[in-house]
Amino acid sequence: MTPRLAAVTGGTGFLGLHLIPALARAGFRLRLLARRDPAHPAFAGLAFETLRGDLADAGAVEALVRGADVVIHAAGLIKARSRAEFFRVNRDGTALLAGTVRRLAPGARFLLVSSLAAREAGLSAYAASKRAGEEAAREAYAGAAEQLAILRPPAIYGPWDRETLALFRASLWRVAPVFGAGRVAVIHAADAAAAIAALAGEAFRPGRFALADSRPEGYSPRALLEEAARATGGRPLLLPMPGQAVLAAGLACGLAGRLRAEPPILTLGKARELLHPDWSVPLAELLPAAVYSPRYGLAAGFAETAAWYRASGWL
């Protein structure tokens, strides 16, 4: 029996580095859409087809989805210079991909990896663009909702992640700032990838689901920094930052970022996300345990991640 074909976007991103091996272990044949050479240590020993292009390339998108049994859309921008740039990729790219799948692979299931940020679309251009991407997918599948699944992961951490690296580096400072005082759900990248692979297979369920580790109620930002310090051996003095200071820092970084080659992760919108009081995941929104249950708790996940950062010379 020929293995099912999974067509994947975002395979060379941080989550993709965990997702592609997870899909291979699940028995899928793999076809990736990538702008750059996908050669990476995370893919050692794996076989997959690669198409060069991006979500603005209609021809590449068509070639990606032809004959696919499931299309997993994990690509997206997490930082950009403008609202228009976020929407061009996170909304318009999703619309083109979903529409192409409906036209050329009408029997394929479509799995959109969104973000928990989409729950609060008014906070930032990123959050708004992820919500718009979900709406574009639902519009494309208006007559075939049973083939569409949307996943909203929370903050994802783990090996190869350069964004969460800042938290681990801060845990080694003498004084470390604490941003916000709400609740933040998180998940290890290996668990996020395994959940996506499980949902893409025989356990597929249509609908919209969120992901989280074994504590979907989340953690305080202070608790996350304390756990990072335990993992790194740091002993920082934790200094809560006033909300206005966080917003001012986000505004300043965003403005300064316009002069840099790469957009900054900290912007005014990101600052609003950091200060939002509730990034927990209600139990009713979670991906059912019958599909996948997380294996990493925070302590074990942070310890493994810190060890990987050190071994790789990142920390």
N, C-alpha and C positions, 0 to 999 in steps of 0.2 A: 504494500500500500504506500503510495507516494505521500511523504510528509506534507502537512499543510504549509502554505506559503504565507509568511507574515511580511508585509511591506511596512517599513519603519522610517519615520522622519525623526530627526534629533538623535540618531544613533551615536554620533560622535560627541555629544554634549556630556555633561557630568552624569546625569541620570542614565543616558544611553550607554555609558561605559559599563554600567551594571546591568542594564536592561538587555543588551544584545547577548551576553553570556547566559542570562536567565532564560531567554527565549530559546537559545540553542539547547540548553539543558532540558527544556520542555518539549523538544523534538521538532521544532519548527524549521523549515527552510527559511532563509532570510534574504531579504532584498532591502538595501539601504539607499536612501537619498542623502547625499553628502556634498558639501561644497569643497571639501578638502580630502586629501588622502586619509582613509580611515585606519591606516596602520597605527596600532597602539598596543602597548603591553597588555592591556585588559582583554584584547582580542586574540591573544596568542593561541594558536591551534584551532581557531574557529574558521569555518568556511561560510562565506556569504557573497552575494552579488552586490556590486556597488554601482550606482548611477550617479554621475556627477551633475550637480545642479542644485537649485533651491526652490522654495515655494512660489517664487515669482516666475518660474520657468514652466509654462504649461506643458511643453513637450516632455520634459523630464518627469513631471508629475503624472502624465498619462502613462509613460513607460513604467513608472514605479508601481502603479496600481493594477495594471493588466494581469489578470489571472490570479490576483491575490485572494486568499481566503479570509484574511483579516488585515486591516490597515490600522497601524498604531501611530497616532500623531503625537509625538513627544517633543517636537521642535517648538521653539518659541523664544522670544526675547525677554530677558529679565532686566535688562538695562538698555536704555536708548537715549538719544539726545532730545527727542520730542514725542509728544502724544501721537503725532501722525506716524512716526516710525514704529511705535508700539502697535498701532492699529494696522499698519500695512502688513506686518508679519503675523501678529496674534489673531487678528480678525480676518483680514483679506486672504492670508495664506490658508487659514482653516477653511474659509468659504470655497476657495478654489479646489483644495484637496477633497473636501467632502463632496462637492458637486461632481468632481471628476470620478470619484469612486461610485457614486450613484449612477453615473452614465456608463462607465466602462466595466465596472465590477459590481453590478447591482445585487449580487448575492453575498457580497463580502460584508463582514461585520466591521464596524468603525469604532475604534476606541480612542477617545480624545483625552489626553493627559492635560488637564487644566491646572488650576491652582486654588487653594483655599482662599486666596486673596480675592477671587471672583465673587465671593460672598458679600464683600463690601466694596462694590464697584465705585463708590464715590470717593474713596480714599486717595486714589492715585491713578495716573494714566495707565500704569501696568495693570492694576486691578480691573479697571474699566475695559481694557483691551482683552483680558482673559474672559471676562463675562461676555463681551461681544463675540469672542470666538465660540463660546458655548452656544450662543444664540444662532450663530451662523451654521453650526453643525446641526442643531435642532431643526432649523429651517430646511436644510438640505434633506433631512430624514423625516420630514413631516408626514410622509406616507409610508414610512418604514421604521417607526420608532423602536420596534423590537430588535433592530440591528445596531442600535446606537447605545454606547455606554460612555459616560463622562466620569472621569476620576479627578477629584480635587485633593492632591497631596498637600500637607502642611509644609513647614520648613524641612528640607531634606539635607542630611549631613552624611559624611562618610568619606572614605578614601577617594582621592582625586578632586575633592571639592575645594575650590579656592575662596568661595564666599564665606563659608562657616569657619574657614581657617582663621579669620580675624578674631573670632571668639576665643579660640585656643591660644592665639598669640597674646590676646589681652589678659588671659589668665596668668601669664608669666610676668606681667608688669607689677611694679610696686603698688600702683594705684590703678584700678580698672573701673571704667564708667559702666553704670547699669542704666540701660535705656528702657523706660516703661516699667509698669507694675502690674500688668494684666496676666493673662494665662496664654501660653503658647504651646500648641501641639507640635510635635516633631516626629520624624520617622527616619530610620537608617535607610540609606540608598539601596542596600541589598534587599530590605523588606519591601520598599516601594517597587523595585524591579520585579521581585517575585510575585507581588500582588498583581501587577500588570500582566505578567506572563500567565498567571492562573486565570485571570479574567478573560484573557485573549483565547483561552483554550476551551475545553469542554465545560468549564464552570461558568461560561459567559452568562451574564445577566444584563438585560437592558436597564437603563436608568442612570441616575447621577448618584455617585457615592464619594465619600471622603475617606482618606487614609489617616492613620495615626499609629503610634506605638501602643504599648500596653496601657498607657495612661492617656486616653483621648481627652480627658479633662485638662491636660496640658501641665505646664510648669511655669513658674514665675521666671522672668528674665534673670533675677538674682540666683534662683536655683540652677538655671542652666550654666551660668558663669561659675558657680560653686562646683558643679559637677565637672566642668571643663578643667578647673584648677586641680581637682582631685586626680583627674586623668593625666595632667601634665606635671603635677608636683608643685604647682605654683601656690603662692600664699599672698594674693593681692589684697589690698584694702579696697573694698567695694564701695564706690561712690555713686549714689543715685543722682541721675542728671535731671534737672528740672525740664518739664516738657517744652517750655519756650526755648531753652538752650538746645534741645534736640532739634526742634524745628529750625532754629537759626543755623545750626550746623548743616542740616540738610539743604537749606537754601544756599548757603555759602558753597558747599561742595558741588551742588548742581550747577551753579554759575561758573565756578572754577573749571568744572568738567568740560565746559564748552571749548576750552582752550587745549584740551588733551586729546591724544589720539584715540583713547578708548573712553566711552561714557562711564561716569562713576556709578557705583551701586547705591551710594547714599545721596539721595535727592530729597526735596521737600516732600514728594509723594511717599518715598520710602520711610521718611521720618514719621509721617502720619500713620503708616502701617505699623511701625515699631511701637507707637504710642497707643495703638488701638487696644482696648482693654480685654477683648475676648477673641482669641484665636483657638479656643477649644473646639472639640468636635463632638456634637451630640451623638449619643449612641444610635439614634434612629437614622443618622446620616452615614454611619460607617459601612464600609464594604462588609458584607456578611462573613462571619467566621467560617462558614461552610465553603467559601471561596478561598480565603486566605487569612491566617492569623500571624501577626508579627512575631519574630523570633528574638529581636534585639530589644532589651530594656535600655534605659538611658545610660546607666553606669557601664554596662558591657559595651554598648555602642560607642560611647565617648572614649572609653579606654582603648578600644581597638583603633578608633580613628586617630587618637593622639599618638599611639604607637606607630601607625602607618605614616603620619606626618613626620615623625622623628626619623624613621627608617629611610624615608624618601628625601630627607634634608630640607623639608619645608618648615620645620619647627625648630 
